[in-house]
């Protein structure tokens, strides 16, 4: 069994990260899961939250906020297809708070079920960003 896990983080626009790491912790829709080298193959949907990338067993995690997506573990490693990805260190809490307030107002003012669903998705996104930014 190899010591390192090959990890790729991909957004619709580009490959954001590719390389070998020790472990990645992913916010799956059914709960968080960690992936090490040699993990059994599977696929999972991802909820908005922070992935934690450990370069080595003793290094602190690099945290990246992802706005949902899919994770696939196979013999080649872990690939995350993220709708959007932002380093947690780049999240500005005051901007997120403002956008969260605006999204909640959009929910309140929604005239159709579709408008409400879109606004509620934004509320969930900004609530997750806010939670990640303070932890």
N, C-alpha and C positions, 0 to 999 in steps of 0.2 A: 504494500500500500504506500502510495506517495505521501510525502510529508506536507505538500502544499496543494491547495485547491486553486484551479484556474477559475478566475472570476471575471465576468464581463457585465457591465452596466450599460444598457443601450436605451436611448430615447428615440422618439420618432425622427429627430433631426440628425443624430450622430451617435457614434460610439463614445461614451463618456469615460469609460475606464476599462482597461483590459490588463490582466496580469495575474501572477500567482500571489495568493494570500494564505494565511493560516486558517481563518474562519470568517464566515459572514452570518450575522443574525438578521433575519428578515421578518417584517410584520405581516404575516399571512392573515388571510381573512378568518381562518379557523384558530388563530393564535400564532405567537412568535415561534420561529424555528431557527435552529442553528445548523449550518452546513460546514462540514469538514471534508477533507480529502477522503475519497472512498465511500461517500454517502450513497445510499440506495437511490436509484432514479425515481423521480416523481415530478409532478407539476402542481403549482398552487397559484391561486389569485392572491394579490397583495392589496392590503388596505393602505390608505394614506398613513404614513408614519416614517420613522427613521430606520434605515438599515445601518448596521454597525459592522464596519470592516476592520478586522484585526490582521495587521501585516505579519505579526508573529505572535507566539503564545504569550509573550511578556509585554507586548506593546499595547498602549491604550487604543481604544477604537476610534476610527474616523467615522463620524456620523453624517449621513446624507439623507435629507428628507426626500421621499418619493411620493408622488401623488397617485398611488395605485399602480396596477399593472399585473404582470405575470412573472413567475419564477419557474425555471426549468433546471432540474438537476439531472445530469446524465454522466456517462463515462468521461466526457470532456471537461466536466466541471459544472459551475453554476452560471446561468445566464439570467439576468433580470431585464425584462422589457418594461421600462417605466414610462408612464405618461408624461412625467416631468420630474426632474431631479435638481435639487439645490443643496449645497453643503449647509449643514445646520448652522455653522459659524456665520454664514452670509444672511441668515434670516434676521430681519429687523422687527423686533417685537411690536414697536409702535405702528409700523405699517400693517402688520398682520392684524392687529387689534382694530385698526380703522377699516380694513377690508372685511373683517368679520362682522363689524357693525353694519356695514353697507349690505352685506349678503343677507343678514337677518332682516334688514328692512326690505330687501327684495322679496324675501319669503312672505313677509306681511302684506306687501303690495301686489303679489302675484294674482293675475286675473284668470289664469288657466292652470290646469294640472301640470302641463308641460313646463310652464314658467316656474311653478312652485318646485317641481322636481329638480330643475336646473339650479335654482337658487339654494335648495336644500343640499345639493351636492357641494356647492361652493361653501356653504356653512360648515359642512363636515370637513372639507379640505382645510379651511382656515382654523377650525378648532384643533385639528390634528397638528397643524403647523405651530399653533400657539402652545400646545402641550409639549411638543418637541423642543421649542425654543427655550422653555423655562427649565427643562430637565437636562 
